[in-house]
Amino acid sequence: MYEALPKAMNVRNVLFTCFFLLFILLPERTYAEQQQGSTENIMKWQMKWGDQDELDEGPPSIKSDDGWSNMSEGDTLPEKPYSNSTAWIKIHLPTIKFDRPGMLLSNIFGQRIKVFLENKEIYSSNIRFLYDKNNIFLPLEVSGGGKNIYIGIQTTKDQVGIQELPQIGNSEDLLHQFLLKDVINIILGSSFLFIALVIFICSIFLNKVHSSSWISLSIIIAGFGVLVLIYSPFLYTFYNDYSDVYLQLLDVALFVLIPSMTYFFELVLGTGYHSILTKFRKFQCAYSIVCFICLVVYLVIPRNFFEMYYNLTVDMFVLIVVVQLVLLTVHSIMQALKGNRNGILLAVGLIVLEITCVTEFIWFLIRSGSYDLFIWKWGVTVFILSLILVLGRNYAQNHNQVIKYAKELELFNTDLHRSEKLSIISELAASVAHEVKNPLQVTRGFLQFLTNRYSNQEKIYITMALEELDRASNIITDFLTFAKPQFESITLLDLNKELKHVEGIMMPLANLQGGRIQMQIPVHLRVKGNSSKLKQAFINVIKNSIEALSENGEINIWAYEEEDQTVIHIQDNGEGMSANELIKLGEPYFSSKTKGTGLGLMVSYRIIEVMDGSIEFKSEKGVGTEAIIRLPSAND
């Protein structure tokens, strides 16, 4: 149960992340569609070109009727003439039938924008950034119906104008729709940053071996979070004064992001052919350091250093990212073809990211720039999910490995404890057995001599004493065998013949218990050992099985060859043993029988151990017990 816990938690967290990201990436138009009945679209407007000074002078400089062109939805955004730097858009307001009116201007392309209601300036923005898509909300008055809205736009880009129909409606509805357009990016970017923070905090509690991948992943997710946030017009609409800071923050995030991605793949999938990922990562780190230095210089002398900084951080950066994606994709696919599941996950995530970005960029070019990029966010989300899945999978594998090592350590400690106990008993048995056996033999001799000189009743007592002496002598013999199970002579033994002999010895005892022995031993199996010791080991095991039988009991014995080992199974349908009893099996003085000492099975363990074999027991209470004995095969 505990082994499956990390996997279950990992799956739960991934599913939660998927549903959460799916929720925040729902189409942005849902709310707008619900509000269609409370808004009115302006279907046509006019546009003309002017000089830069006209934007500062305002509408009086362009109010003449000359030069205006009619525009409507679906028209291609006009390209800026070389001789003109300002575009003017005139929107005639219809009669306003809303109590608290407002206007929403979506996807206006421009960097410096001023909006006038007739001659009165009601909005102004100046985005000092390459990003030029704006969403503008304008509160209006009912008395504004029938008047003209003038929008002055300046930009360094080629395209300028309105991409979507202007809307007039209730201020609350339009403001909600206005906020919803950009707040999705804020939520998504903030979610990425939050996930990155959680992963980074978790990495603090890990050792150095595992914390590297966690920290690199947190940097990757944080980098994409910053990218999503800064892509949003929300920041430039409400916090335009910090636009330069956004640009610098984006540069820093990208400088850190690219080597972190390579490093994460290097940790998860290896260094690649001739350590190419390691070499490329070192180059990226050097490039990022140079970019950091250039950023500092650019902040000090921006005018003299802009062109060099732009070429270094834009043109060269794009080339490095393309090379990086190719390397990571090829490496992931190669690992995936080798059956590496992490390689499969990372290859899928990368390919989805690349397909979405390339496809959307091509469509952006086809639409001549009049397209709002948003599908790439899905690609980033899928890629981040693949990274999290890989990290979670590695965590689950590490947890399972720890569980495995803990079990192996427990078994090792059990075997070590057992070996220590057996070593102590062996030394004790060897010293005591030699000292006790000789006096017992002398005592037995005198008792046999006295049997001829006493009456029948007294003979019975002496006979009982002799039997007890014999039992004591057998126990001492077992002690000696356990302590020093060396074989006097080692020969090539026919396992079929040896076990047939054991079957003949044990069959009467089995019949007395109401059971029977069935044996299937191939004639070609050979092992090396001492015949009497081998028989003694099997007799002890079979004797235990017989004593566990009830009426109509059965013992099945079969053997076969498996690679370089001969495997013998002894299975009974007796009373079986519990898990606790099975663990103690083979320990000194443990026996499930009333008068048992446990030495017989210990002797069997020692004999098989000296023969370089092993013995294993499987048992279930009320079902029976199975002994599996493995000995080195002597078949040539």
BADRENSE-660852 format. One record per residue (C-alpha): chain; residue number from 0; x, y, z. Coordinates in steps of 0.1 Angstrom, whole numbers, always signed. Each point is the difference from the previous one (the first is absolute). Layout:
BADRENSE-660852
  cadena  num      u      v      w
       A  NUM      X      Y      Z
...
//
This chain:
BADRENSE-660852
  cadena  num      u      v      w
       A    0     +0     +0     +0
       A    1    +28    +24    +10
       A    2    +18     -7    -33
       A    3    -30    +12    -20
       A    4     -5    +31    +21
       A    5    +25    +23    -18
       A    6    -14    -11    -34
       A    7    -35     +7    +11
       A    8    +10    +34    +13
       A    9    +19     +8    -31
       A   10    -30     -9    -22
       A   11    -23    +20    +22
       A   12    +23    +31     -2
       A   13     +4     -3    -38
       A   14    -38     -3     -5
       A   15     -6    +30    +23
       A   16    +25    +20    -20
       A   17    -15    -10    -33
       A   18    -36    +10    +11
       A   19    +13    +32    +15
       A   20    +19    +10    -31
       A   21    -29    -11    -22
       A   22    -23    +23    +19
       A   23    +22    +30     -2
       A   24     +6     -6    -37
       A   25    -36     -2    -10
       A   26     -8    +22    -30
       A   27     +0    +36     +8
       A   28    -31     +8    -20
       A   29    -24    -20    +22
       A   30    -10    +30    +21
       A   31     -1    +23    -30
       A   32    -25    -23    -18
       A   33    -22     +0    +31
       A   34     +0    +38     -1
       A   35     -8     +5    -37
       A   36    -35    +12     +8
       A   37    +13    +28    +22
       A   38    +25    +15    -25
       A   39     -1    +16    -34
       A   40    +27     -3    -27
       A   41    +11    +29    -21
       A   42     +3    -14    -34
       A   43    +19    +28    -19
       A   44    +26    +26     +8
       A   45    +24    +23    -19
       A   46    +38     +2     -2
       A   47    +26    +25    -13
       A   48    +38     +5     +3
       A   49    +17    +30    +15
       A   50    +33    +14    +13
       A   51    +15     -6    +34
       A   52     -7    +35    +13
       A   53    -37     -4     -7
       A   54     -3    -25    +29
       A   55    +11    +26    +25
       A   56    -22    +27    -16
       A   57    -31    -22     +2
       A   58    -32     -2    -23
       A   59     +0    +37    -11
       A   60    +29     -8    -23
       A   61    -18    -28    -18
       A   62    -37     +9     +1
       A   63     -2     +8    -37
       A   64    -19    -25    -21
       A   65    +29     -6    -23
       A   66    +20    -33     +0
       A   67    -24    -22    +20
       A   68     -5    -36    -11
       A   69    -29    -22    +10
       A   70     +8    -31    +21
       A   71    -20    -30    +12
       A   72     +5    -33    +17
       A   73    +20    -25    -21
       A   74    +21    +26    -17
       A   75    +37     -7     +0
       A   76    +19    +23    +23
       A   77    +16    +27    -21
       A   78    +38     +2     -2
       A   79    +15    +32    +12
       A   80    +13    +23    -28
       A   81    +36     +8     +2
       A   82     -6    +38     +0
       A   83    -26     -1    +28
       A   84     +4    -10    +36
       A   85    -35     +7    +14
       A   86    -33    -17     -7
       A   87    -34    +15     +9
       A   88    -32    -19     +4
       A   89    -34    +17     +2
       A   90    -30    -18    +15
       A   91    -34    +16     -1
       A   92    -19     -9    +32
       A   93    -37    -10     -5
       A   94    -28    +11    +22
       A   95     +9    -14    +35
       A   96    -29    -20    +16
       A   97    +19    -13    +30
       A   98     -3    +15    +35
       A   99    +38     -3     +8
       A  100    +16     -3    -35
       A  101    +35    -10     -8
       A  102    +21     -9    -31
       A  103    +23    -30     -4
       A  104    +28     +2    -27
       A  105    +15    -34     -4
       A  106    +33     -8    -17
       A  107    +12    +34    -10
       A  108    +35     -3    -15
       A  109    +22    +29    +10
       A  110    +25    +11    +26
       A  111     -9    +36     +8
       A  112    -37     +6     +1
       A  113    -22    +30     +8
       A  114    -38     +0     -1
       A  115    -22    +32     -3
       A  116    -37     +5     +4
       A  117     -2    +29    -26
       A  118    +27    +23    +14
       A  119     +2    -14    +35
       A  120    +28    -25     +8
       A  121    -15    -30    +19
       A  122    +28    -26     -2
       A  123    +38     -1     -6
       A  124    +26    -28     +1
       A  125    +36     -3    -11
       A  126    +13    -36     -1
       A  127    +38     +1     -2
       A  128     +2    -36    -10
       A  129     -1    -21    -32
       A  130    -34    -13    +10
       A  131    -27    +20    -19
       A  132    -34    -16     +7
       A  133    -23    +20    +22
       A  134    -35     -4    +15
       A  135    -16    +33    +11
       A  136    -30     +6    +21
       A  137    -16    +35     -1
       A  138    -28    +11    +23
       A  139    -25    +23    -18
       A  140    -29    +22     +7
       A  141    -35     -2    -14
       A  142     +5    +35    -14
       A  143    +28    -13    -22
       A  144    -23    -16    -25
       A  145     +4    +15    -35
       A  146    +35    +12     +7
       A  147    +33    -12    -15
       A  148    +28    -20    +17
       A  149    +35     +7    -14
       A  150    +28    -25     +6
       A  151    +35    +11     -8
       A  152    +26    -29     -3
       A  153    +37     +0     -4
       A  154    +22    -31     -3
       A  155    +33    -13    -13
       A  156    -17    -31    -14
       A  157    -12     -3    -36
       A  158    -37     -6     +9
       A  159    -23    +23    +19
       A  160    -38     +1     +5
       A  161    -30    -18    +16
       A  162     -3    -37     -4
       A  163    -34     -6    +17
       A  164    -33    +19     -1
       A  165     -3    +28    +26
       A  166    -28     -7    +25
       A  167    -23    +23    +19
       A  168    -20    -13    +30
       A  169     -5     +0    +37
       A  170    +32    +10    +18
       A  171     -1    -29    +24
       A  172     -4    -26    -27
       A  173    +27    +15    -22
       A  174    +24     +5    +29
       A  175     -5    -37    +10
       A  176     +7    -11    -36
       A  177    +30    +24     -2
       A  178    +15    -15    +31
       A  179     -7    -35    -10
       A  180    +18     +3    -33
       A  181    +34     +5    +17
       A  182     -5    -14    +36
       A  183     +2    -36    -14
       A  184    +36     +5     -8
       A  185     +6    +15    +35
       A  186    -16    -30    +16
       A  187    +19    -25    -21
       A  188    +33    +18     +4
       A  189     -6     +3    +38
       A  190     -9    -37     +2
       A  191    +33     -9    -16
       A  192    +19    +22    +24
       A  193    -19    -15    +30
       A  194     +8    -36    -12
       A  195    +36    +10     -5
       A  196     +2    +14    +35
       A  197    -16    -31    +15
       A  198    +25    -23    -18
       A  199    +29    +22    +11
       A  200    -10     -1    +36
       A  201     -3    -38     -2
       A  202    +35     -2    -14
       A  203    +14    +16    +31
       A  204     -8    -32    +20
       A  205    +16    -23    -26
       A  206    +36    -11     -2
       A  207    +23    +13    -27
       A  208     -5    -30    -22
       A  209    -37     +7     -4
       A  210     -3    +37     +6
       A  211    +18     +9    -32
       A  212    -28    -13    -22
       A  213    -26    +17    +22
       A  214    +17    +34     +0
       A  215     +6     -1    -38
       A  216    -37     -9     -5
       A  217    -11    +29    +22
       A  218    +21    +24    -20
       A  219    -14    -13    -33
       A  220    -36     +4    +12
       A  221     +7    +34    +15
       A  222    +16    +11    -33
       A  223    -31    -10    -20
       A  224    -22    +17    +27
       A  225    +19    +33     -5
       A  226     -3     -4    -38
       A  227    -38     -5     +2
       A  228     -4    +29    +24
       A  229    +21    +25    -21
       A  230    -18    -11    -32
       A  231    -33    +12    +15
       A  232    -12    +36     -9
       A  233    -14     +2    +35
       A  234    +33    +12    +16
       A  235     +5    +27    -27
       A  236    -36    +12     +2
       A  237     -1     +5    +38
       A  238    +38     +2     +9
       A  239    +15    +16    -31
       A  240    +26    +20    +20
       A  241    +19    -33     +6
       A  242     +1    -12    -36
       A  243    +38     +3     -1
       A  244     +2    -22    +32
       A  245    -22    -26    -17
       A  246    +24     -2    -29
       A  247    +31     -4    +22
       A  248    -18    -26    +21
       A  249     -9    -19    -31
       A  250    +36     +0    -12
       A  251    +13    -12    +34
       A  252    -26    -28     +0
       A  253    +10    -12    -34
       A  254    +37     +1     +8
       A  255     -6    -23    +29
       A  256    -27    -22    -17
       A  257    +20    -13    -29
       A  258    +30    -16    +19
       A  259    -25    -13    +26
       A  260    -19    -19    -26
       A  261    +31    -16    -13
       A  262    +12     -9    +35
       A  263    -34    -16     +9
       A  264     +1    -22    -31
       A  265    +37     -8     +7
       A  266    -10    -12    +36
       A  267    -30    -20    -12
       A  268    +12    -15    -33
       A  269    +38     +2     +3
       A  270    +26    +21    -17
       A  271     -6    -13    -35
       A  272    +24    -11    -27
       A  273    +36    +11     +9
       A  274    -15    +21    +29
       A  275    -14    +24    -26
       A  276    -27    +13    +24
       A  277    +26     +7    +27
       A  278    +22    +19    -25
       A  279    -30    +19    -14
       A  280    -12     +9    +36
       A  281    +34    +15     +8
       A  282     -1    +21    -32
       A  283    -35    +12    +10
       A  284    +12     +9    +35
       A  285    +28    +20    -15
       A  286    -24    +17    -24
       A  287    -24     +9    +28
       A  288    +28    +15    +21
       A  289    +10    +21    -30
       A  290    -36    +11     -4
       A  291     -2    +10    +36
       A  292    +30    +21     -3
       A  293    -13    +16    -32
       A  294    -33     +7    +17
       A  295    +17    +19    +28
       A  296    +20    +20    -26
       A  297    -32     +6    -20
       A  298    -17    +14    +31
       A  299    +28    +25     +4
       A  300     +4    +11    -36
       A  301    -31    -12    -18
       A  302     +2    +22    -32
       A  303    +36     -9     -9
       A  304     -4    -37     +8
       A  305    -35     -8    -12
       A  306     +8    -15    -34
       A  307    +27    -23    +14
       A  308    -22    -11    +29
       A  309    -29     -6    -23
       A  310    +20    -22    -24
       A  311    +15    -20    +30
       A  312    -33     -5    +19
       A  313    -24     -4    -30
       A  314    +17    -12    -31
       A  315    +26    -23    +16
       A  316    -24    -11    +27
       A  317    -25    -13    -26
       A  318    +28    -20    -17
       A  319    +11    -15    +34
       A  320    -36     -9     +9
       A  321     -5    -17    -34
       A  322    +32    -21     +4
       A  323    -10     -8    +36
       A  324    -35    -13    -10
       A  325    +15    -21    -27
       A  326    +25    -16    +23
       A  327    -25     -6    +28
       A  328    -26    -14    -24
       A  329    +25    -24    -17
       A  330    +14    -11    +34
       A  331    -35     -6    +14
       A  332    -11    -20    -30
       A  333    +31    -22     +1
       A  334     -6     -7    +36
       A  335    -36     -7     -7
       A  336     +9    -25    -27
       A  337    +21    -18    +26
       A  338    -31     -5    +22
       A  339     +8    +29    +24
       A  340    -34    +12    +13
       A  341    +15    +33    +11
       A  342    +12     +4    -35
       A  343    -35     -7    -14
       A  344    -16    +26    +23
       A  345    +26    +27     -7
       A  346     -1     -7    -38
       A  347    -39     +3     +0
       A  348     +2    +33    +20
       A  349    +27    +15    -22
       A  350    -17    -10    -32
       A  351    -34    +14    +11
       A  352    +18    +33    +10
       A  353    +18     +2    -33
       A  354    -30     -8    -22
       A  355    -23    +25    +17
       A  356    +26    +28     -1
       A  357    +11     -6    -36
       A  358    -36     -5    -13
       A  359    -12    +32    +17
       A  360    +30    +20    -12
       A  361     -7    -11    -36
       A  362    -36     +9     +4
       A  363    +11    +34    +14
       A  364    +21     +6    -31
       A  365    -28    -11    -23
       A  366    -24    +25    +17
       A  367    +26    +27     -4
       A  368     +3     +5    +37
       A  369    -38     +5     +6
       A  370     -3    -30    +23
       A  371     +1     -3    +38
       A  372    +24    -27    +10
       A  373    -14    -22    +27
       A  374     +3    -37    -10
       A  375    +37     +0    +10
       A  376    -12     +2    +37
       A  377    -15    -34     -4
       A  378    +33    -13    -13
       A  379    +18    +15    +29
       A  380    -25    -16    +24
       A  381     +3    -34    -15
       A  382    +38     +3     +1
       A  383     +0    +10    +37
       A  384    -24    -29     +8
       A  385    +24    -24    -17
       A  386    +29    +14    +22
       A  387    -21     -4    +31
       A  388    -10    -35     -9
       A  389    +37    -10     -5
       A  390     +9    +15    +33
       A  391    -29    -17    +18
       A  392     +9    -33    -17
       A  393    +36     +3    +11
       A  394    -12     +7    +36
       A  395    -23    -30     -1
       A  396    +29    -22    -13
       A  397    +23    +13    +27
       A  398    -26     -7    +27
       A  399     -5    -35    -13
       A  400    +38     -5     +0
       A  401     +2    +11    +36
       A  402    -28    -24     +9
       A  403    +19    -28    -18
       A  404    +33     +8    +17
       A  405    -18     +2    +34
       A  406    -14    -35     -5
       A  407    +34    -13    -11
       A  408    +16    +16    +30
       A  409    -26    -16    +22
       A  410     +6    -34    -15
       A  411    +38     +5     +3
       A  412     -4    +10    +37
       A  413    -21    -31     +6
       A  414    +25    -23    -17
       A  415    +28    +17    +19
       A  416    -18     -4    +33
       A  417     -7    -36     -8
       A  418    +36     -6    -10
       A  419    +13    +15    +32
       A  420    -24    -22    +20
       A  421    +10    -31    -20
       A  422    +37     +8     +5
       A  423     -4     +2    +37
       A  424    -20    -32     +1
       A  425    +26    -17    -22
       A  426    +28     +8    +23
       A  427    -20    -10    +30
       A  428    -13    -32    -16
       A  429    +35    -11    -11
       A  430    +15     +5    +35
       A  431    -29    -15    +20
       A  432     -8    -29    -23
       A  433    +35    -15     +2
       A  434     +1     +3    +38
       A  435    -35    -15     +5
       A  436     -1    -28    -25
       A  437    +27    -22    +15
       A  438    -15     +0    +35
       A  439    -33     -9    -15
       A  440    +15    -29    -18
       A  441    +16    -13    +32
       A  442    -33     +4    +19
       A  443    -19    -19    -27
       A  444    +25    -28     +2
       A  445     -4     -5    +37
       A  446    -38     +2     -3
       A  447     +0    -28    -26
       A  448    +22    -21    +23
       A  449    -25     +5    +28
       A  450    -30    -11    -20
       A  451    +11    -37     +3
       A  452     +1     +3    +39
       A  453    -35    +14     +7
       A  454    -36    -11     -1
       A  455    -24     +8    -28
       A  456    -14    +31    +17
       A  457    +34    +14     +6
       A  458    +10     -9    -36
       A  459    -29    +22    -12
       A  460    +15    +30    +19
       A  461    +35     -7    -13
       A  462    -13     -4    -36
       A  463    -18    +34     +3
       A  464    +33    +15    +13
       A  465    +18    -15    -30
       A  466    -25    +15    -24
       A  467     +4    +34    +15
       A  468    +38     -3     -2
       A  469     -4     -9    -37
       A  470    -22    +30     -6
       A  471    +26    +22    +17
       A  472    +27    -16    -21
       A  473    -20     +8    -32
       A  474     -4    +36    +11
       A  475    +38     +2     +6
       A  476     +6    -15    -34
       A  477    -22    +27    -15
       A  478    +20    +26    +18
       A  479    +32    -14    -14
       A  480    -14     -2    -35
       A  481    -12    +36     +3
       A  482    +33    +12    +14
       A  483    +23    -18    -24
       A  484    -20    -13    -30
       A  485    +32     -8    -20
       A  486     -4    -30    -22
       A  487    +23    -29     +4
       A  488     -3     -9    -37
       A  489    -15    +19    -29
       A  490    -12    -20    -30
       A  491    -23     +4    -30
       A  492    -35     -8    +12
       A  493    -29    -12    -20
       A  494    -29    +22    +14
       A  495    -27    -25    -11
       A  496    +18    -29    +17
       A  497     +6    +20    +33
       A  498    -35    +13     +3
       A  499    -15    -35     -8
       A  500    +20    -12    +30
       A  501    -14    +28    +21
       A  502    -35     -8    -12
       A  503     +4    -36    +11
       A  504    +11    +11    +35
       A  505    -28    +26     +4
       A  506    -29    -18    -16
       A  507     -9    -21    +31
       A  508     -1    +32    +22
       A  509    -22    +17    -26
       A  510    -24    -30     +0
       A  511     -2     +2    +38
       A  512    -11    +36     -4
       A  513    -27    -10    -25
       A  514    +19    +17    -29
       A  515    +20    -10    -31
       A  516    +31    +11    -19
       A  517     +0     +5    -37
       A  518    +33     +6    -17
       A  519    +10     +9    -36
       A  520    +38     +4     -4
       A  521    +16     -2    -34
       A  522    +28    -26     -3
       A  523    +26    +23    -15
       A  524     +4    +25    +30
       A  525    +34     -1    +17
       A  526    +14    +20    +29
       A  527    +33     -2    +19
       A  528     +0     -7    +38
       A  529     +0    -26    +27
       A  530    -28    -26     -3
       A  531     -7     -3    +37
       A  532     -1    +37     +7
       A  533    -22     +7    -31
       A  534    -25    -27    +12
       A  535     +1    +14    +35
       A  536     -9    +35    -13
       A  537    -29    -13    -21
       A  538    -12    -23    +28
       A  539     -3    +29    +24
       A  540    -20    +21    -24
       A  541    -23    -29    -11
       A  542     -4    -10    +37
       A  543    -13    +35     +8
       A  544    -25     -2    -29
       A  545    -12    -34    +12
       A  546     -6    +12    +35
       A  547    -20    +29    -13
       A  548    -24    -23    -20
       A  549    -35     -9    +11
       A  550    -22    -27    -14
       A  551     +3     -6    -37
       A  552    +31    +22     -1
       A  553    +24     +0    -30
       A  554    +36     +9     -6
       A  555    +11     +7    -35
       A  556    +37     +0     -9
       A  557    +13    +10    -34
       A  558    +32    +14    -15
       A  559    +13    +16    -32
       A  560    +31    +17    -13
       A  561     +0    +38     -4
       A  562    +30    +15    -16
       A  563    +30    -12    +21
       A  564    -21    -10    +30
       A  565    -21    -31    +10
       A  566    -32    +11    +17
       A  567    -20    -23    +23
       A  568    -35     +7    +12
       A  569    -15    -17    +31
       A  570    -36    +10     +4
       A  571    -26    -11    +25
       A  572    -37     +8     +7
       A  573     +4     +1    +37
       A  574     -9    +26    +26
       A  575    +24    +26    -14
       A  576    +16    +28    +19
       A  577     -7    +37     +7
       A  578    +22    +28    -13
       A  579    +16     +4    +34
       A  580     +8    -37     +3
       A  581    +14     +0    -35
       A  582    +24    +28     +8
       A  583    +14    -19    +31
       A  584     +4    -32    -20
       A  585    +35    -14     +3
       A  586     +9    +20    +31
       A  587    +15    -18    +29
       A  588    -25    -17    +24
       A  589    -30    +11    -20
       A  590    -25    -27     -7
       A  591    -38     -2     -5
       A  592     +0    -34    +16
       A  593     -4     -5    +38
       A  594    +32    -20     +5
       A  595    +19    +13    -29
       A  596    +34    +17     +3
       A  597     +2    +16    -35
       A  598    +35    -16     -4
       A  599    -11    -23    -28
       A  600     -9    +28    -24
       A  601    +31    +19    +11
       A  602    +21    -30     -9
       A  603    -17     -1    -35
       A  604     +7    +37     -4
       A  605    +37     -5     +8
       A  606     +4    -31    -22
       A  607    -15    +18    -30
       A  608    +20    +31     +7
       A  609    +33    -20     +0
       A  610    -11    -15    -33
       A  611     -2    +37    -14
       A  612    -37     -4     -2
       A  613    -30    +19    +14
       A  614    -34     -9    +16
       A  615    -31    +21     -1
       A  616    -34     -6    +16
       A  617    -34    +11    -11
       A  618    -30     -6    +22
       A  619    -36    +10     +6
       A  620    -20     -9    +31
       A  621    -25    -27     -7
       A  622    +13     -6    -35
       A  623    +35    -15     +4
       A  624    +37     +5     -3
       A  625    +24     -2    -29
       A  626    +38     -3     +3
       A  627    +21    +10    -30
       A  628    +36    -13     +1
       A  629    +26    +12    -25
       A  630    +32    -19     -5
       A  631    +28     +5    -25
       A  632     -5    -23    -29
       A  633    +27    -26     -8
       A  634    -13     -9    -34
       A  635    +27     +4    -27
//
